[in-house]
Amino acid sequence: MILRELPQRRKMTIFGGVLLALLLGALDQTIVGPAMPEIVRELGGLELLAWIFTIYSLTSTIAVPLVGKLSDLYGRKWFYVGGISLFMVGSVMCGLAGYGLMNAWLEPLGVTPMIQLIIARGIQGLGGGAMMANGMAVVGDLFEPRERGKYQGFTGAIFGLASAVGPVIGGLLTDAASWRWIFLVNIPLGLLAIGVLLYAMPKPETGQQHSIDWWGATALVVGLVPLLLALNWGGSDYAWNSAMIIGLLAVAAVVLIGFVLIERRAGEPIIDMGLFRDRAFSMSMLVLFLSGVGMFGSIMFLPLFMQIVQGASAASSGSLMTPMMIAMVTGSILCGQIISRTGRYKWLGATGLAVATAGMFALSQIAVDTTRLALVGYMVLIGIGVGVTMPLFAIALQSQFQTRIGEVTAAVQFFRSIGGTVGVALLGGVMNAAFARNLQELLVRDAGKLGGAAPMLEKLAEQPAKLLNAGGLEKLTAQLPPEATTVLATFMADLKLALTDAIAESFLIGAGMMTLAFVAMLFVREVPLPARVKAPGSIEEMGGELIAGEGIQPAEHEPVLIEVDGDERD
C-alpha cells in the first residue's frame, strides 16, 4: 500500500499520530532539566549526573541511521510502533529507578539507583532514535513533495514547542507530584500514538527479500560509541590531550574508516556512500553539520549568562528563552508553507542561515550591561533563522530520493545531531578556557582590592567552571570572612565580566561556523520540488512508460498523470 494514495482523512489521522510521537520524544529532551536537583537528592550519584543526558544522546544518535535504513527495507509501521513501545518501556523503568521491585531486584546486584536510571535512559534513547528516524520519513511517504513543506513545518514546530513548554511541565510535575512523573506522563501519550498508528497505518508489503548489512551496522555502533564519549568527556571529565580522549578518538577514527570501506562494498548499506557523490546530498550534510556545531554549541550558554551575569532565576531564564522558541516555531511553519507554494528552497535556506548568523554575531557583542530586551531581540533573530532551516533539508532530499526516504531523513537527523554534539564539546571547551584565562587576568589586575584573599581566589580561577556548578558560589562566600564584602563584590564583578567575554567569544566562533554553513548552502544543488511524484508500479507510471515506449505524445489538453483514489485495504 502506497501511503500517498490513501484518502486524505486517513493520511491526516496518521499525521496526527506522527505529531504525538514526535512530541513525546521532543518533550523528553527538555522536561528532565528542572527535575535534576530532586533526582540527585533522592537517588544520589551526583558524579554520574551528566550520564542521564549523555546516554540518551548516545543511544538515540546510534539508532537513527540504523532504523532509517531498516524502515526503508521492511516498512515503517512496525519500526515506528516498536520505537514508541521501547521508549515507553524505558520511561516506566526511569519512573521506577531506585523504587519498588525494580530496585529490590537490581540493587543487590550492585546496580545503584542512579545507574538504574541511566540504563533506563539508554533504552529510552534507542526508542527515541527510532521514533525520530521514522517520524519525518512517514511524512515523506504520506504527502507529495510540494505538500510536504507545510506538514514538515509542523514537525519542526513540535520541537520548538517542546523546548518552550518542556521545562515548565517538568518543573510543575516535580513540584506538584514527584520527579518520577516526568517519565510516567509519557505512557498515556505513547499509548494514544500507538493506537492511532496501529489503526490508521497500513501493513507493510511483504515478499521482497533483503540482506541486512550486519557488518556495517556493527562497525557504525562500535565507531560512534567512542566518538560520542570522547566528545562528551573531552574538556570536562578528561583533558583533550589526555590518553583517554586521544585513545577514544583514535579507535573511533579507525573503526569509522572501516565502516566507510564496508559500506562501499555492501549490497544494501546502512548509509550508501554513493549518496555523497550527489552534490545536493553532500553539501546538505555539510550545512547540517556546520550549523549544528555553531547553533547548539553556543545557544547552551544563554541560560548561564542570564543566571550568573544578569541574576535571573533558573525558572525565569527558561522563560526568557521562550521568544526564541516561538520565533523558531513561526519560522518553521512559514518555511513549510513557502516551500509548498513555490517548490523552491535554496534561497530560503540561505536567508535563514544569514538571519541566524546575524543573531549569533549580535550575541557575540554582549556585555555585562546588555539589556534583556536586546537579548530577546537577538534570540528572536536566531529563532527565526534556525526555524526556517529545520524542515528544509528533509523536504528537499525526500523529494530527490523517493525510494530511500528513510535513509536520507535519518542522515539529516544524524548529521544535525553529530554537529550539535561536536559543537557542545568544542565551544564548551572554548568557553571554559576563555573564562579561566579572563578571570585570572582580571584577578591579577585587581589584586590590590582583593588583599589577603587574592592568592585563594587566583587558585580558584584555575578551574572557574566549578564555581558555576550548583552551590559553587555559595561555598566561595562561606570561605571569605564576613567583613570581606568589598573583596566579594570585586571578585563577583570580575567573574561576571570574565564569563560574559568568554560566552561572547563562543558566540563569535558560533557565528563563524554559521557563516561557513551559509557559504556551503550556496553550493547546494537545488532540484525544484514537483507537485506530484509518480509512485513506482502505479498506473500513472505504467502509463508513462507505455507512452514513452510507443513514442506517443499526448495532446496539450490531455493530462498524462492519472489521479488514483486510495482505498482502505491493509
TIFIKE-153767 format. One record per residue (C-alpha): x, y, z. Coordinates in steps of 0.2 Angstrom, whole numbers. Each point is the difference from the previous one (the first is absolute). Example, Ala and Ser with C-alpha at 12.3 -4.5 7.8 and 13.67 -1.06 7.14 Angstrom:
BEGIN
REC      xx      yy      zz
REC      62     -22      39
REC       6      17      -3
END
This chain:
BEGIN
REC      xx      yy      zz
REC       0       0       0
REC       7      17      -5
REC      -4      12      14
REC      -1      15     -12
REC     -15      -9      -8
REC     -10      -1      16
REC     -16      11       2
REC       4      17       7
REC      -9      -3      17
REC      10     -16       3
REC      17       9      -4
REC      -5      14      12
REC      -3     -13      14
REC      17      -8      -3
REC       8      18       0
REC      -9       3      17
REC       8     -16       7
REC      17       6      -7
REC      -1      17       9
REC      -5      -9      16
REC      16     -11      -1
REC      11      14      -5
REC      -7      10      15
REC       4     -14      11
REC      18      -1      -5
REC       3      18       0
REC      -8       4      17
REC      11     -13       8
REC      16       9      -6
REC      -6      16       9
REC     -11      -6      15
REC      14      -8      10
REC      11      16       4
REC     -11       8      14
REC      -1     -17       9
REC      19      -3       1
REC       3       7      17
REC     -15     -11       7
REC       6     -15      -9
REC      18       1       8
REC      -7       4      17
REC     -10     -16       0
REC      11     -12     -10
REC      17       7       4
REC      14      -3     -13
REC       4      19      -4
REC      16      -5      -9
REC     -11     -10     -12
REC     -12      14      -4
REC       6       4     -17
REC      -3     -18      -6
REC     -19       3       1
REC       2      11     -15
REC      15      -8      -8
REC      -7     -18      -1
REC     -16       6      -8
REC      10      10     -13
REC      11     -15      -3
REC     -13     -13      -3
REC     -12      11     -10
REC      14       6     -12
REC       5     -18      -3
REC     -18      -6      -3
REC      -4      14     -13
REC      10      -7     -15
REC      -3     -18       4
REC     -19       1       1
REC      -1      13     -14
REC       7     -13     -12
REC      -9     -15       7
REC     -17       9      -1
REC       4       3     -19
REC       3     -18      -2
REC     -15      -8      10
REC     -12      15       2
REC      -3      13      13
REC     -15      -6      10
REC       8     -13      12
REC      16       9       2
REC     -10      16       5
REC     -11      -9      12
REC      14     -10       7
REC      10      16       3
REC     -14       7       9
REC      -2     -16      10
REC      18       0       5
REC       0      18       5
REC     -15      -4      11
REC       9     -15       8
REC      15      12       4
REC     -12      13       7
REC      -8     -12      12
REC      18      -6       5
REC       5      18       3
REC     -15       3      11
REC       4     -15      10
REC      19       2       2
REC       5      -2      18
REC     -18      -5       5
REC     -11     -16       3
REC       4     -16      -8
REC      12       7     -13
REC      11       6      14
REC      -2     -16      10
REC       6     -10     -15
REC      14      11      -6
REC       8       8      16
REC       6     -17       7
REC       9      -3     -16
REC      10      16       2
REC     -11      11     -11
REC      -3      16       9
REC     -15      10      -2
REC       9      13     -11
REC       7     -13     -11
REC     -18      -8      -2
REC      -6      17      -6
REC      15       2     -12
REC      -4     -18      -7
REC     -18       5      -2
REC       5      16      -9
REC      10     -10     -12
REC     -15     -11      -5
REC     -10      16      -1
REC      13       7     -12
REC      -1     -15     -12
REC     -19       2      -1
REC       2      18      -2
REC      12      -2     -14
REC     -12     -12      -9
REC     -14      12       2
REC      10      15      -7
REC       7     -10     -15
REC     -18      -5      -5
REC     -10      15       4
REC       5      12     -14
REC       3     -15     -11
REC     -19      -5       2
REC      -4      18      -5
REC      10      -2     -16
REC     -10     -16      -4
REC     -17       8       3
REC       1      16     -10
REC       6       6     -17
REC      16      10       0
REC      -9      17      -1
REC     -12      -5      14
REC      14      -6      11
REC       6      18       4
REC     -15       5      10
REC      -1     -16      10
REC      19      -1       3
REC      -1      18       6
REC     -12      -7      14
REC      12     -13       5
REC      14      13       2
REC     -12      10      10
REC      -3     -15      12
REC      18       1       5
REC      -1      19       3
REC     -16      -3      10
REC       8     -13      11
REC      15      11       3
REC     -11      14       7
REC     -12     -11      10
REC      10     -14       5
REC      10       8      14
REC     -16       8       7
REC      -9     -17       0
REC      15      -8       8
REC       1      12      14
REC     -19       0       3
REC      -1     -20       1
REC      16       0      11
REC      -7      13      12
REC     -18      -7       0
REC       2     -18       0
REC      18      -8      -2
REC      14       0     -12
REC      -6     -18      -5
REC     -15       7      -9
REC      11       9     -13
REC       3     -17      -7
REC     -17      -9       4
REC     -10      14      -8
REC       7      -7     -17
REC     -11     -16       2
REC     -17       8      -5
REC       8      10     -14
REC       9     -15      -6
REC     -15     -12       1
REC     -11      13     -10
REC      14       1     -14
REC       1     -19      -1
REC     -19      -2      -1
REC      -1      13     -14
REC      14      -7     -10
REC      -6     -18       2
REC     -17       5      -6
REC       4      12     -14
REC      17      -7      -8
REC      -1     -14     -12
REC      10     -15       2
REC      17       0     -10
REC       0     -10     -16
REC       9     -17       2
REC       9     -12     -11
REC      15       9      -6
REC      16      -7       8
REC      14      12       6
REC      17      -3       7
REC       4       9      16
REC      17       9       1
REC       5      -8      17
REC      19       4      -2
REC      -4      18      -4
REC     -12       2      14
REC      12      -7      13
REC      14      11      -7
REC     -11      15       1
REC      -4      -3      19
REC      17      -5       5
REC       7      16      -9
REC     -13      12       7
REC       0      -5      18
REC      19       5       3
REC      -3      16     -11
REC     -15       6      10
REC       8      -4      17
REC      16       9      -5
REC     -11      15      -5
REC     -10       0      16
REC      15      -3      12
REC      13      11      -9
REC       4      16      10
REC     -11      -5      14
REC       4     -17       8
REC      16      -2     -10
REC      12      13      -8
REC       0       0     -19
REC      18      -6      -1
REC      -3     -14      13
REC       4     -18      -5
REC     -19      -4       3
REC      -6      13     -13
REC      13      -3     -13
REC      -2     -19       2
REC     -19       1      -2
REC       2      12     -16
REC      13     -12      -7
REC     -11     -15       2
REC     -15       9      -7
REC      10       6     -15
REC       7     -17      -5
REC     -17      -9       2
REC     -10      14      -9
REC      13      -1     -15
REC      -4     -19       0
REC     -18       4       0
REC       1      11     -16
REC      10     -15      -8
REC     -13     -12       5
REC     -14      11      -6
REC       8       2     -17
REC      -1     -19      -3
REC     -16      -4       8
REC     -15      -5     -10
REC     -13      10      10
REC      11      12      11
REC      -6       9      16
REC       6      16      -8
REC       4      -1     -18
REC      16       9      -4
REC      -6       3     -17
REC     -12      13       6
REC      15      11       4
REC       4       1     -18
REC     -16      10      -2
REC       4      18       3
REC     -17       4       7
REC       2     -14      13
REC      18       3       5
REC      -1      19       1
REC     -17      -2      10
REC       9     -11      13
REC      14      13       1
REC     -12      14       3
REC      -9     -11      14
REC      16      -4       8
REC       7      18       0
REC     -16       8       6
REC      -2     -13      13
REC      18       4       7
REC      -3      19       0
REC     -18       0       6
REC      -1     -13      14
REC      18       3       5
REC      -4      18       5
REC     -18       1       4
REC       3     -11      16
REC       9      14       8
REC     -15      13       0
REC      -8      -7      16
REC      17       1       8
REC       2      18      -5
REC     -17       5       6
REC       2      -9      17
REC      18       5       5
REC       2      16      -8
REC     -18       7       0
REC      -6      -8      16
REC     -15      -9      -7
REC      -7     -15       8
REC       1     -17      -8
REC     -19       1      -4
REC       0      18      -7
REC      16      -4     -11
REC     -10     -14      -7
REC     -15      12      -4
REC      12      12      -8
REC       4     -13     -13
REC     -18      -1      -5
REC       0      14     -13
REC      14      -9      -9
REC     -10     -16       0
REC     -16       9      -6
REC      10       8     -14
REC       7     -18      -4
REC     -17      -7      -1
REC      -6      15     -11
REC      15      -2     -12
REC      -3     -18      -2
REC     -18       1      -4
REC       3      15     -12
REC      14     -10      -9
REC     -11     -15      -3
REC     -14      11      -7
REC      12       9     -12
REC       8     -16      -6
REC     -18      -7      -3
REC      -5      15     -10
REC      16       3     -10
REC       9     -17      -1
REC      16      10       3
REC      11      -2      16
REC      18       6      -3
REC      -3      18       2
REC     -10      -3      16
REC      15     -10       7
REC      12      13      -4
REC     -11      14       7
REC      -3     -10      16
REC      18      -4       3
REC       4      19      -3
REC     -13       6      12
REC       6     -13      13
REC      19       5      -3
REC      -5      18       3
REC      -8      -4      17
REC      15     -10       5
REC      12      14      -4
REC     -11      12       9
REC       1     -12      16
REC      19       0      -2
REC      -1      19       4
REC      -9      -2      17
REC       7       9      15
REC      -4      -1      19
REC     -13      14      -2
REC      -9      -7     -16
REC     -18       3       3
REC     -12     -15       0
REC     -10       8     -14
REC      15       0     -11
REC       4     -17       5
REC     -18      -6      -5
REC       2       9     -17
REC      16      -9      -4
REC      -8     -17       5
REC     -15       3     -11
REC      12       3     -15
REC       8     -17       4
REC     -17      -8       3
REC      -7       5     -17
REC      16      -5     -10
REC       1     -17       8
REC     -18      -3      -1
REC       0       3     -19
REC      14     -13      -2
REC      -8     -13      11
REC     -12      -9     -12
REC       9       6     -16
REC      13     -14      -3
REC     -11     -14       3
REC     -13       6     -12
REC      13       3     -14
REC       9     -16       2
REC     -16     -11       2
REC      -6       7     -17
REC      17      -4      -9
REC       1     -18       8
REC     -17      -6      -1
REC       4     -19       3
REC      12       4      14
REC     -10      12      11
REC       4      -9      16
REC      19       0      -3
REC       2      18      -5
REC     -12       7      14
REC      10     -10      12
REC      16       8      -7
REC      -7      17       3
REC      -4      -4      18
REC      17      -8       2
REC      11      14      -7
REC     -10      13      10
REC       2     -10      16
REC      19      -4      -3
REC       2      19      -4
REC      -8       5      16
REC      10     -13      11
REC      16       7      -8
REC      -5      18       3
REC      -4      -3      18
REC      16      -8       3
REC      11      12     -11
REC      -8      17       6
REC      -2      -6      18
REC      19      -3       0
REC       2      17      -8
REC     -11       9      13
REC       8      -9      15
REC      18       4      -6
REC      -5      18      -4
REC      -9       2      17
REC      16      -6      10
REC      12      11     -10
REC     -11      16       2
REC      -4      -3      18
REC      19      -2       4
REC       4      15      -9
REC     -13      11       9
REC       5      -7      17
REC      18       4      -3
REC      -5      18      -5
REC     -11       2      16
REC      12      -9      12
REC       1      16      10
REC     -19       1       3
REC       0     -19       5
REC      13       1      14
REC       4     -16       9
REC     -13      -9     -10
REC       8       2     -16
REC      11     -16       0
REC     -15     -11       4
REC     -11       8     -13
REC      14      -1     -13
REC       1     -19       4
REC     -19      -2      -3
REC       2       9     -16
REC      10     -14      -7
REC     -16     -10      -1
REC     -14      13       0
REC     -13     -11      -8
REC      -2      -9      17
REC      -6      17       7
REC     -15      -1     -12
REC      -6     -17       6
REC     -14      -1      12
REC       6       8      17
REC      17       5      -7
REC      -2      18       4
REC      -8      -3      17
REC      15     -11       5
REC      12      15      -5
REC     -10      12      10
REC       1     -11      15
REC      19       0      -1
REC       2      19       1
REC      -1       9      16
REC     -16       9       4
REC       8      17      -2
REC       7      -4     -17
REC     -15       8      -9
REC      11      11     -11
REC      11     -15      -5
REC     -16     -10      -5
REC      -7      14     -10
REC      16       2      -9
REC       2     -18      -3
REC     -19      -2      -6
REC       3      15     -12
REC      15      -8      -7
REC      -8     -17      -2
REC     -15       8      -9
REC      11       9     -12
REC      11     -15      -3
REC     -15     -11      -3
REC      -9      12     -12
REC      16       2     -11
REC       2     -19       0
REC     -18      -3      -6
REC       2      14     -13
REC      15      -8      -6
REC      -9     -17      -2
REC     -14       9     -10
REC      13       8     -11
REC       6     -17      -5
REC     -18      -6      -1
REC      -3      14     -12
REC      15      -5     -10
REC      -6     -18      -2
REC     -17       7      -5
REC       8      11     -13
REC       9     -16      -7
REC     -17      -9       0
REC      -7      15     -10
REC      14      -1     -13
REC      -3     -19      -1
REC     -18       3      -3
REC       4      10     -16
REC       8     -16      -7
REC     -15     -11       3
REC      -8      -5     -16
REC     -18       4       0
REC     -12     -12      -9
REC     -17       9       0
REC     -14     -10       8
REC     -13      -8     -11
REC     -18       2       4
REC      -2     -19      -1
REC      11     -15      -2
REC      -5     -16      -9
REC       0     -15      12
REC      10     -15      -6
REC     -11     -13      -8
REC     -15      12       0
REC     -12       2     -15
REC       7      17      -4
REC      18      -7       0
REC      -5     -14     -12
REC     -10      12     -10
REC      15      11      -2
REC      11     -15      -5
REC     -12      -5     -13
REC      -1      17      -8
REC      19       1       0
REC       1     -17      -7
REC     -12       3     -14
REC       7      17      -4
REC     -18       8       3
REC       0      18       5
REC     -16       5       9
REC     -10      15      -6
REC       2      16      10
REC     -18      -2       8
REC       3     -18       4
REC       8      -3      17
REC      13     -14       2
REC      -2      -2      19
REC     -15      -9       6
REC      -7       3      17
REC      -2     -17       9
REC     -11       0      15
REC       7      -9      15
REC     -10     -14       9
REC      -1      -6      18
REC       8     -17      -3
REC      14      -5      11
END
